[in-house]
Amino acid sequence: MKKLRVVFMGTPEFAVSTLDAIRKSGHDVVCVVTTPDKPAGRGQQIRFSDVKKYALEHNLPLLQPEKLKDDGFVEDLRDYLADVFVVVAFRMLPKCVYQIPPLGTFNVHASLLPQYRGAAPIQRAIINGETKTGVTTFLLDEHTDTGAILNQTSVDIQSDDNAGSLHDKLMIAGAEIAVQTLEQLANNSASPKPQNSVEPLKSAPKIFKDDMHINWNNPASQILNLIRGLSPYPAAFSILKLKNDNYRQITLKIYDAEVSSSKSDDNPGKIIVDSSKKMQICTQNFNIIVKSLQIEGKRRMNIEDFLIGFRLENYIDCLF
């Protein structure tokens, strides 16, 4: 099989698995493109992207452009004489970039396109209660996630999956399908197919803070899906209010929970702590049993450890 010259573009851990698989498959990764370094954390120390760390560890040529339309960057890309560009979890590319390689530029997207186009397909699929998702390779065009599909593979979403575990499954599947797509391009057997018009289309927009706030008036199953879909990051949250501190608000993040078989006549959001080291929160129907959480200013804890130091009488007995 012909070995291709590949420029790889990506940023987070999700992309590293694909970059590693491409390199190990024997294709020639002639350059890696990732985001510029930026300060992060309390100390504002400069942090490299996961993709940059990998590139440095394996002595791969590296570009970190501030602007993707910069003439110098575009010329640098041309000089690598790549057959194909592969993009995983990167920025939206301008036409002057994705049209450079003769075999085109393809993206590895963590959904079964055309469903869940956008920045947060993993989280949105779980939040919406899906039982199946997958990964897609598709050729880039001028719109977001709309190009012709090269390959797809399905991945089941189990009832105990959260965004973290599903991320890892799709990361592996994405690496496999990227190598498969490169092989097809190399032997001229790829057959791009336009994305079918499917109704209704479900989108995957970026997660904002309002999306993370739990509404206890919703059904328990919907709340559980939100918790699963945002765990371990950025985490679904609710608000506790201190009684003796002018009702100061404290954020409570919930990472793991389950739906109880019991219901309560109490108002949604009511906190029930019993002697068996359980915390339940009332919803529109069944209660939510909290299993792992983090109160503002503290570390993440399982519920047994949390309840050792938690005194419900110090708070309004309802989450908001």
Buried (B, 14 or more C-beta within 10 A) or exposed (E): EEEBBBBBBBBBBBBBBBBBBBBEBEBEBBBBBBBEEEEEEEEEEEEBBBBBBBBEEEEBEEBBBEEBEEEEBBEBBEEBEBBBBBBBBBBBBEEBBBBBBEBBBBBBBBBBBBBBBBBBBBBBBBBBBBEEBBBBBBBBBEEBBBBBBBBBBEBEBEEEBBBEBBBBBBBBBBBBBBBBBBBBBBEEEBEBEEBEEEEEEBBBEEBEEEBBBBBBEBBBBBBBBBBBBBBBEBBBBBBBBEEEEEEEEBBBBBBBBBBBEEEBEBEBBBBBBEEEEBBBBBBBBBBBBBBBBBBEEEEBBBBEEBBEEBEEEEBBBBBB
